[in-house]
Amino acid sequence: MNAQIVVFVIAAIVAVGAGMALVLSKNAVHAALFLVAVQLALAIFFLLEGAFLVSVLQIIVYAGAIMVLFVFVVMLLGVDQQEVLVEPLSYQRPFAIGLGLLLAAEATYLAVTQHIHVSTTAVAAGATGLSRQVPGEGNVAAVARYLFTSWALPFEATSVLLVVAVVGVMVLARRRTI
């Protein structure tokens, strides 16, 4: 048998088993870990298809960053703990507001002075801009060049939206005791 078929069958068994365990799991942390296993199996599938960049991004972004963030939020919320209404760090809220205002000022400054180099021709060209590859440049370098020049502002806006979503989830999931 071919080695690729053996790796595919093992990854498929892991993906299906972890997927079933994910659906049947009653503990949120265990469910997150099973989801990581499914995402790692998906990365192996991408690797077998020759999509090396997508495979690495699958591991770094989904299995790494987002799932660690999810587990962190679940552990931070403390499913079984009673919430205390007194803030132990009284300076934390004004400090966070100040940092948020600083971030907004920085984003406004960069947008107004156009230090974020957004090319209108590349945005209008759409996905065809990736075909304008520099000779000798690899796929990863071409994607990075295109992402951080023509799509820098949407990329940063997406990262801010993800952070706001996590904070929103934490606020909504917070239990209030009266």
The 8 nearest C-alpha neighbors of each residue, nearest first, counted from 0:
[[1, 2, 4, 5, 3, 6, 8, 7],
 [0, 2, 4, 3, 5, 6, 7, 8],
 [3, 1, 5, 4, 6, 0, 7, 8],
 [4, 2, 6, 5, 1, 7, 47, 0],
 [3, 5, 7, 1, 2, 6, 8, 0],
 [4, 6, 2, 8, 7, 3, 9, 1],
 [7, 5, 3, 9, 4, 8, 10, 2],
 [6, 8, 4, 10, 5, 9, 11, 3],
 [9, 7, 11, 5, 10, 6, 4, 12],
 [8, 10, 12, 6, 11, 7, 5, 13],
 [11, 9, 13, 7, 40, 12, 8, 14],
 [10, 12, 14, 8, 13, 9, 7, 15],
 [11, 13, 9, 15, 10, 14, 16, 8],
 [12, 14, 10, 16, 11, 15, 17, 9],
 [15, 13, 37, 11, 17, 12, 16, 40],
 [14, 16, 18, 12, 17, 13, 11, 19],
 [17, 15, 13, 19, 18, 14, 12, 20],
 [16, 18, 20, 33, 14, 19, 15, 13],
 [19, 17, 21, 15, 16, 20, 14, 37],
 [18, 20, 16, 22, 21, 17, 15, 23],
 [19, 21, 17, 23, 18, 22, 24, 16],
 [22, 20, 30, 18, 24, 19, 33, 23],
 [21, 23, 19, 20, 24, 18, 30, 25],
 [22, 24, 20, 21, 19, 25, 30, 18],
 [25, 23, 21, 26, 30, 20, 22, 29],
 [24, 26, 27, 23, 30, 29, 22, 21],
 [25, 27, 29, 28, 24, 30, 31, 23],
 [28, 26, 30, 29, 31, 25, 73, 24],
 [27, 29, 31, 30, 26, 70, 32, 73],
 [30, 28, 32, 26, 31, 27, 33, 24],
 [29, 31, 21, 27, 33, 28, 32, 24],
 [32, 30, 34, 28, 29, 33, 27, 35],
 [31, 33, 35, 29, 34, 30, 28, 36],
 [32, 34, 36, 30, 17, 35, 21, 31],
 [33, 35, 31, 37, 32, 36, 30, 38],
 [34, 36, 32, 38, 62, 33, 37, 39],
 [37, 35, 33, 39, 34, 38, 17, 40],
 [38, 36, 14, 34, 40, 35, 39, 17],
 [37, 39, 41, 35, 40, 36, 62, 34],
 [38, 40, 42, 36, 41, 37, 35, 58],
 [41, 39, 43, 37, 10, 42, 38, 14],
 [40, 42, 38, 44, 39, 43, 37, 45],
 [43, 41, 54, 39, 45, 40, 44, 57],
 [42, 44, 46, 40, 41, 45, 47, 39],
 [43, 45, 41, 47, 46, 42, 40, 48],
 [46, 44, 42, 48, 54, 50, 43, 47],
 [45, 47, 43, 49, 44, 48, 51, 50],
 [46, 48, 44, 45, 49, 43, 3, 50],
 [49, 47, 45, 46, 50, 44, 51, 43],
 [48, 50, 46, 47, 51, 45, 54, 52],
 [51, 49, 45, 53, 46, 48, 52, 54],
 [50, 52, 54, 46, 53, 49, 55, 45],
 [53, 51, 55, 54, 50, 56, 139, 138],
 [52, 54, 56, 50, 55, 51, 57, 45],
 [55, 53, 42, 51, 57, 45, 52, 56],
 [54, 56, 58, 52, 57, 53, 59, 51],
 [57, 55, 53, 59, 58, 54, 60, 52],
 [58, 56, 54, 55, 61, 60, 59, 42],
 [59, 57, 62, 55, 56, 61, 60, 63],
 [60, 58, 63, 56, 57, 61, 62, 55],
 [59, 61, 64, 63, 56, 57, 58, 62],
 [62, 60, 65, 57, 63, 58, 64, 59],
 [61, 63, 58, 35, 66, 38, 59, 60],
 [64, 62, 59, 61, 60, 58, 66, 67],
 [63, 65, 60, 67, 66, 61, 68, 59],
 [64, 66, 68, 61, 67, 63, 69, 60],
 [65, 67, 69, 68, 62, 64, 63, 70],
 [68, 66, 70, 64, 69, 65, 63, 71],
 [67, 69, 71, 65, 66, 70, 64, 72],
 [68, 70, 66, 72, 71, 67, 65, 73],
 [71, 69, 73, 67, 72, 68, 74, 66],
 [70, 72, 68, 74, 69, 73, 75, 67],
 [71, 73, 75, 69, 74, 70, 76, 68],
 [74, 72, 70, 76, 75, 71, 69, 77],
 [73, 75, 71, 77, 72, 76, 70, 78],
 [76, 74, 72, 77, 73, 71, 70, 78],
 [75, 77, 73, 74, 78, 72, 173, 169],
 [78, 76, 74, 75, 80, 79, 73, 81],
 [77, 79, 80, 76, 73, 74, 81, 75],
 [78, 80, 77, 81, 76, 82, 74, 73],
 [81, 79, 77, 78, 82, 76, 83, 174],
 [82, 80, 83, 79, 77, 174, 176, 78],
 [81, 83, 80, 84, 174, 175, 176, 173],
 [82, 84, 85, 81, 86, 176, 175, 87],
 [83, 85, 86, 82, 176, 175, 87, 177],
 [86, 84, 83, 87, 88, 89, 82, 176],
 [85, 87, 88, 89, 84, 83, 91, 90],
 [86, 88, 89, 85, 91, 90, 83, 84],
 [89, 87, 86, 91, 90, 92, 85, 93],
 [88, 90, 91, 86, 87, 92, 93, 85],
 [89, 91, 88, 92, 93, 94, 95, 87],
 [90, 92, 94, 88, 89, 93, 95, 96],
 [91, 93, 95, 94, 90, 96, 89, 88],
 [94, 92, 96, 95, 91, 90, 97, 89],
 [93, 95, 97, 91, 92, 96, 90, 98],
 [96, 94, 98, 92, 97, 93, 99, 91],
 [97, 95, 93, 99, 94, 98, 100, 92],
 [98, 96, 94, 100, 95, 99, 93, 101],
 [97, 99, 101, 95, 100, 96, 102, 94],
 [98, 100, 96, 102, 101, 97, 95, 103],
 [99, 101, 103, 97, 102, 98, 104, 96],
 [100, 102, 98, 104, 99, 103, 105, 97],
 [103, 101, 99, 105, 100, 104, 106, 98],
 [102, 104, 100, 106, 101, 105, 107, 99],
 [105, 103, 101, 107, 102, 106, 108, 100],
 [104, 106, 108, 102, 107, 103, 101, 109],
 [105, 107, 109, 103, 108, 104, 110, 102],
 [106, 108, 104, 110, 105, 109, 111, 103],
 [109, 107, 105, 111, 106, 110, 112, 104],
 [110, 108, 114, 106, 112, 107, 111, 113],
 [109, 111, 113, 107, 108, 112, 106, 115],
 [112, 110, 108, 113, 109, 107, 114, 106],
 [111, 113, 109, 114, 110, 108, 115, 107],
 [114, 112, 115, 110, 111, 109, 116, 117],
 [115, 113, 109, 112, 116, 110, 111, 108],
 [114, 116, 113, 117, 109, 110, 151, 152],
 [117, 115, 148, 114, 113, 118, 149, 151],
 [116, 118, 149, 115, 148, 119, 150, 151],
 [117, 119, 149, 121, 120, 116, 122, 148],
 [118, 120, 122, 121, 123, 117, 149, 124],
 [119, 121, 123, 118, 122, 124, 149, 125],
 [122, 120, 124, 118, 123, 119, 128, 149],
 [121, 123, 119, 125, 124, 120, 118, 149],
 [122, 124, 120, 121, 125, 119, 118, 128],
 [125, 123, 121, 122, 127, 128, 120, 126],
 [126, 124, 122, 123, 127, 128, 121, 129],
 [125, 127, 128, 129, 124, 130, 122, 121],
 [128, 126, 129, 125, 130, 124, 131, 121],
 [129, 127, 126, 130, 131, 121, 124, 125],
 [130, 128, 127, 131, 126, 132, 145, 141],
 [129, 131, 128, 132, 127, 126, 141, 133],
 [132, 130, 129, 128, 133, 127, 141, 134],
 [131, 133, 130, 141, 134, 129, 136, 128],
 [132, 134, 136, 135, 131, 141, 137, 130],
 [135, 133, 136, 132, 137, 131, 141, 138],
 [134, 136, 133, 137, 132, 138, 140, 141],
 [137, 135, 133, 134, 140, 141, 132, 138],
 [138, 136, 140, 139, 141, 135, 132, 133],
 [137, 139, 141, 140, 142, 136, 52, 132],
 [138, 140, 142, 141, 137, 143, 52, 136],
 [141, 139, 143, 137, 138, 142, 144, 136],
 [140, 142, 138, 144, 143, 139, 145, 132],
 [141, 143, 145, 139, 140, 144, 146, 138],
 [144, 142, 146, 140, 141, 145, 147, 139],
 [145, 143, 141, 147, 142, 146, 140, 148],
 [144, 146, 142, 148, 143, 149, 147, 141],
 [147, 145, 150, 143, 144, 148, 142, 149],
 [146, 148, 151, 144, 145, 150, 143, 149],
 [149, 147, 145, 116, 151, 146, 150, 144],
 [148, 150, 117, 118, 145, 151, 146, 121],
 [149, 151, 146, 153, 152, 148, 147, 154],
 [152, 150, 147, 154, 148, 153, 149, 146],
 [151, 153, 155, 154, 150, 156, 115, 117],
 [154, 152, 156, 155, 150, 151, 157, 158],
 [155, 153, 151, 157, 152, 156, 150, 158],
 [156, 154, 158, 152, 157, 153, 151, 159],
 [155, 157, 153, 159, 158, 154, 152, 160],
 [158, 156, 160, 154, 155, 159, 153, 161],
 [157, 159, 155, 161, 160, 156, 162, 154],
 [158, 160, 156, 162, 157, 161, 163, 155],
 [161, 159, 157, 163, 158, 162, 164, 156],
 [162, 160, 164, 158, 159, 163, 157, 165],
 [161, 163, 159, 165, 164, 160, 166, 158],
 [162, 164, 160, 166, 161, 165, 167, 159],
 [165, 163, 167, 161, 162, 166, 160, 168],
 [166, 164, 168, 162, 167, 163, 169, 161],
 [165, 167, 169, 163, 168, 164, 170, 162],
 [168, 166, 164, 170, 165, 169, 163, 171],
 [169, 167, 165, 171, 166, 170, 172, 164],
 [168, 170, 166, 172, 167, 171, 173, 165],
 [171, 169, 167, 173, 168, 172, 166, 165],
 [172, 170, 168, 173, 169, 167, 174, 166],
 [173, 171, 169, 170, 168, 174, 76, 167],
 [172, 174, 170, 171, 169, 175, 76, 82],
 [175, 173, 172, 176, 82, 171, 81, 170],
 [174, 176, 173, 177, 82, 84, 83, 81],
 [177, 175, 174, 82, 84, 81, 83, 173],
 [176, 175, 84, 174, 83, 82, 81, 85]]
